[in-house]
Amino acid sequence: KPEVEELFKADLITFERGVLRLVPGVAEYQGAFDALVSFGYNAGLENLQRSQIRIKANRGDWEAAADHLMDWTKGGGKILPGLVKRRKAERELFLSSFK
């Protein structure tokens, strides 16, 4: 178990750095940062890089960026309830920075 935790921590650092590289302005908003790290870990930093989430966040349109998290609820062309639940939680966490 300690080895697994160390591997996870190393992965997490990679995703945190990736989010900061792709959306530098998110650093000052903990909830939004955490939500994007979660998204990047789940969907991949490549998908974050080419997403409307990143484009809107880098323009400072935080609410639109949060809304675009909901674009990522499909797997195999079908809406997956687990992804809907995950994206709603990430959206809520993201917006918690701006309340």
Phi and psi in degrees as a GROMACS rama.xvg file:
@    title "Ramachandran Plot"
@    xaxis  label "Phi"
@    yaxis  label "Psi"
@TYPE xy
-58.7083  -36.122  PRO-2
-65.3827  -40.7772  GLU-3
-63.7398  -42.1195  VAL-4
-63.2705  -39.5737  GLU-5
-65.5816  -40.5732  GLU-6
-63.8945  -42.0189  LEU-7
-62.6941  -44.0447  PHE-8
-60.2432  -40.9689  LYS-9
-64.5929  -42.6078  ALA-10
-61.5995  -43.6155  ASP-11
-59.931  -41.9145  LEU-12
-60.1968  -41.5592  ILE-13
-59.3074  -44.7392  THR-14
-72.8939  -35.2573  PHE-15
-62.3438  -45.4735  GLU-16
-64.2575  -39.768  ARG-17
-62.025  -43.7486  GLY-18
-63.2342  -43.4872  VAL-19
-65.1109  -32.8061  LEU-20
-70.2162  -40.58  ARG-21
-81.8709  -32.8125  LEU-22
-135.642  72.4794  VAL-23
-58.061  -33.1928  PRO-24
-69.2722  -12.8544  GLY-25
-76.2073  -12.0083  VAL-26
-57.4481  -29.701  ALA-27
-88.5551  2.12548  GLU-28
-124.095  94.0493  TYR-29
-56.465  -47.4002  GLN-30
-62.6448  -43.5224  GLY-31
-65.4674  -41.8665  ALA-32
-60.0649  -48.6752  PHE-33
-60.8627  -40.6322  ASP-34
-64.0976  -40.8705  ALA-35
-70.4943  -33.3054  LEU-36
-64.4897  -43.9456  VAL-37
-59.9726  -46.8906  SER-38
-60.9677  -47.9504  PHE-39
-61.4289  -38.6715  GLY-40
-65.6053  -40.2076  TYR-41
-80.7182  -44.8365  ASN-42
-99.8119  -17.6814  ALA-43
102.216  140.81  GLY-44
-65.1288  -28.4944  LEU-45
-63.4613  -40.0381  GLU-46
-70.0637  -37.9446  ASN-47
-61.321  -42.3784  LEU-48
-58.688  -38.9867  GLN-49
-99.7346  10.7486  ARG-50
-90.3533  159.562  SER-51
-67.0802  -23.8895  GLN-52
-57.0503  -52.1929  ILE-53
-63.9797  -45.6145  ARG-54
-59.6014  -48.457  ILE-55
-66.9447  -42.3925  LYS-56
-62.8099  -41.5924  ALA-57
-69.1602  -17.0661  ASN-58
-91.2172  -3.5095  ARG-59
82.3856  10.3905  GLY-60
-91.9324  74.1851  ASP-61
-64.5902  -39.7996  TRP-62
-64.9781  -42.8092  GLU-63
-64.6662  -38.9889  ALA-64
-59.3989  -45.6304  ALA-65
-61.9798  -41.5258  ALA-66
-61.254  -35.1323  ASP-67
-72.8023  -11.8352  HIS-68
-58.1595  -32.6227  LEU-69
-72.3313  -6.70992  MET-70
-72.3213  -13.8677  ASP-71
-110.918  58.4493  TRP-72
-117.545  8.47295  THR-73
-108.279  147.741  LYS-74
-139.344  128.087  GLY-75
62.2179  29.1408  GLY-76
81.428  0.378693  GLY-77
-118.03  144.846  LYS-78
-70.1153  126.692  ILE-79
-106.631  123.968  LEU-80
-55.3707  -36.1233  PRO-81
-64.1982  -38.9714  GLY-82
-71.8045  -35.0486  LEU-83
-61.6459  -45.8527  VAL-84
-62.2671  -44.1997  LYS-85
-63.3038  -46.9592  ARG-86
-66.003  -36.1974  ARG-87
-63.3374  -41.9009  LYS-88
-65.0981  -41.9519  ALA-89
-64.6705  -39.991  GLU-90
-62.2032  -45.7231  ARG-91
-61.9032  -44.426  GLU-92
-62.26  -44.297  LEU-93
-55.9418  -51.0618  PHE-94
-71.896  -16.5822  LEU-95
-61.2163  -22.5086  SER-96
-71.3154  -16.6537  SER-97
-117.717  16.2234  PHE-98
